């Protein structure tokens, strides 16, 4: 009897020791994955420098967060929703603190079910959105996407959807900041702000920037050509494709287009001289890993006189992190089974 008591005590002590070892390992793993890995990732980001601080505009670009809903995907758990929101919030805060932007531009598709949900659910999503992207001194510019007001497939744009969006994000369609004019284009409604005066593409005394959820150069059509002819922009920022690209064409003829895809790991600075010959369209990658790509991140641009500098702030791959969690759980289970058997 005494012998078995000693054996049981030894097993209990071994299990206790094993538990503390596993607990320490899990805590260290969590701290590395959820904190340290994000700090390490920031080391690859490139600081864009202003040559003339008083004439410099720092811009942070956010595309397609599409925060999750719960109407179309019934099996979505609270844990998955929390993880998606937490990831976007964490990466956004790191990017925001890195850039310290004058302006933050949200290029649409803010909510996954913004165009189909009820008013009650819409207000809940709006609260989550404001929690993910907290208030700051930086000016925010909001654009609607097809997931916010409809306009893709059988999801029609309606006056009720547009009214609800404008109630939540009430802004003029034309905004002016430090010698730069931003024009908001809505391809879903085929609307664009009126340009008062005849534009000259080569005149860079006032820089004209088009903001559009749906790309104009990458997806050319009659409406996009009409907008480009009227507005004569120097550069375009767009989203929708969930991929990072740079599209360029002749500023006036707009016949041939050159497309340069940007992939994760392309930590470069792209410089564009505005009003010289080419028109540029920058497609910003999605910031949400739910879009099925590992190349997620935020756009960082500096607009200074007649020059634009641009780079992508790539976010850590959440898919790799989630797979590493699964591997960790499997290793713990295997270790526990081996401990019991041997």
PyMOL commands that set and color helices and strands:
alter all, ss='L'
color gray80, all
select helices_A, chain A and resi 2-42+53-55+78-99+119-132+146-149+159-168+222-231+289-291+318-341
alter helices_A, ss='H'
color red, helices_A
select strands_A, chain A and resi 56-62+103-106+139-142+174-177+180-186+191-192+207-212+235-238+244-250+257-262+270-273+278-283+297-304+307-314
alter strands_A, ss='S'
color yellow, strands_A
deselect
rebuild
show_as cartoon
